[in-house]
């Protein structure tokens, strides 16, 4: 089973993952969502990008088809996908 993880501290809320994902793996949730309790923004990401008032969550990670579109569009480089064979793919902003 494919696993998709979004590292909340690095997510800027840019919404690129939700825009490009053909199978709607991701949803943006407000910072007040309990999933983000205690999350502090990564200073290295903050030095390059503006954090917004929402963050992404991979709500349907098992639906991922490994197209990798999100990996190239994620400005916070916060997405990790692990495939059925245990190979890991990490986001690298273009």
C-alpha positions in Angstrom: 0.0 0.0 0.0 1.3 3.5 -0.9 1.9 5.9 2.0 1.9 9.7 1.6 3.1 11.9 4.5 3.1 15.7 4.7 5.6 17.2 7.2 3.4 19.9 8.7 6.2 22.0 10.0 7.4 22.5 6.4 4.1 22.9 4.7 3.5 26.5 3.6 -0.1 26.0 2.6 0.7 26.9 -1.0 -2.0 24.4 -2.2 0.1 23.2 -5.2 -0.4 19.6 -4.1 -4.1 20.0 -4.1 -4.0 21.7 -7.5 -2.0 19.0 -9.2 -3.0 15.8 -7.6 -5.3 13.9 -10.0 -6.7 11.6 -7.3 -7.3 14.2 -4.5 -4.9 12.7 -2.0 -4.5 16.1 -0.3 -6.8 18.5 1.6 -5.9 21.9 3.1 -7.0 22.4 6.7 -6.9 25.5 8.8 -4.1 25.9 11.3 -6.7 25.6 14.1 -7.2 21.9 13.1 -6.2 19.5 15.9 -3.8 17.8 13.5 -1.5 20.8 13.7 -1.5 21.3 17.5 2.0 22.1 18.6 3.4 22.3 15.0 6.0 25.1 14.6 6.9 26.3 11.2 10.4 25.3 10.0 12.6 28.4 10.0 14.6 27.2 7.0 11.4 27.0 4.9 10.2 30.3 6.4 13.4 32.1 5.2 12.4 31.2 1.6 8.6 31.2 1.6 5.6 32.8 3.2 3.5 30.5 5.4 -0.3 30.7 4.9 -3.2 30.1 7.2 -3.7 26.5 6.1 -1.6 23.4 5.8 -1.9 20.2 3.7 -2.8 16.8 5.0 -2.7 13.6 2.9 -6.2 12.4 3.7 -6.3 9.7 1.0 -2.6 8.6 0.8 -3.5 5.1 -0.2 -5.2 6.5 -3.4 -1.8 7.8 -4.6 -0.9 6.7 -8.1 2.7 7.7 -7.9 2.5 10.3 -10.6 4.9 12.4 -8.5 3.3 15.7 -9.6 3.0 16.9 -6.0 6.7 16.2 -5.4 7.8 18.7 -8.0 5.3 21.4 -7.0 5.6 21.4 -3.2 7.4 24.6 -2.3 8.0 23.5 1.3 9.5 20.2 0.2 7.4 18.5 2.8 5.9 15.5 1.0 7.2 12.0 1.2 5.7 9.0 -0.7 6.6 5.4 0.1 5.5 2.8 -2.5 4.5 -0.8 -2.1 8.1 -2.0 -2.3 9.4 0.4 0.3 11.0 2.9 -2.1 10.8 6.5 -0.8 10.3 9.6 -2.9 10.7 13.1 -1.5 9.5 16.4 -2.8 12.1 18.7 -4.4 10.8 22.1 -5.5 11.6 23.0 -9.0 
